[in-house]
Amino acid sequence: MWTAKLIACVLYDFFDMTAGRALFAVPFAGEIIGCGLGYAMFGKNGLWYGLEAIDFTEQIDGFIPTATIIALANRPS
């Protein structure tokens, strides 16, 4: 199950990096969706995705795979 979550996170981060700025016309819409996705998959740890909102220019956060990092941090042992 964790592998499916990791794949979903990688795909979301890839989407955020490539087309996220163009498709999310509303500011911070990508961060809101990312927080929802993270919370649904990893509980409160998924809310760390909200750190992407620090970059209000939307220029740098696409290069940081936040959802993937959260997935890797929540890998079962």
Secondary structure, DSSP 8 states (H G I E B T S, - for coil): -HHHHHHHHHHHHHHHHHTHHHH--STTHHHHHHHHHHHHHHGGGGGGGGGGGG-TTSSSGGGS-HHHHHHHHT---
